[in-house]
Amino acid sequence: MCGITSARDTELAAQAGANLVSMIHWPHSKHSLSVAKEISKAIQDNSMELVGVFVEDDVSTILGTAEAYGLRLHGDCSSAKLPGLLPLSGVIYVIHSNENGKLLNHVPNEATALVA
């Protein structure tokens, strides 16, 4: 479940069967980390895994947060721009589709080599 904004959202996601939830790590997002502590506690209470969604952050910001959160990169960033990141944490790529199921984007070629 992407973009959790409250502990209550987290509890509802757990009831719906989600095992991963994410919070947006971007100061301009309405889904900012202002309630991160409450959400983190709800995630622990529900045996879920937290994923951080990073938007156009620099490598030091992402790596500095890696110990606290799993990473999910979103935006136009390529793993080639983030040396050393992939060995430390997984990357979950987001695939978008239209209402007919046609894919609107794809996993970067560099990422497919990582799936083996």
C-alpha positions, 0 to 999 in steps of 0.5 A: 500500500503506497502513500500511507499517511496515518497509523489508522491507514496502516491498520486498515492496510493490515486488515486488507492483507497488505504486507508492505506499506510505504511513506513518501519521503519528499517535503512537498508531498501531502504524504510527508513523514510528519507522522512517521513515528506513529506509522512505524509503531503501527507497522511493527504492531501489525508485523508489516514492512515499511518502505520509503518512497524517495523522490529526487533525493540525493544518495546521501539522503537515501543511504542515511535513511536506509537503516530505518526503512527499506527503499522504494525509488520513484521518479526518473532516477536510474540505479546507475546514478546511485552507486552502492545503493543496490547492495544495501537495500532492495529497489521496488520498481513501480509499473503503471498501466491504463484501465485496459491493463496496457503497461505505460512504463517498464522496468529499466533494463539495468534492473532486469539484470538484477533479477536472477 
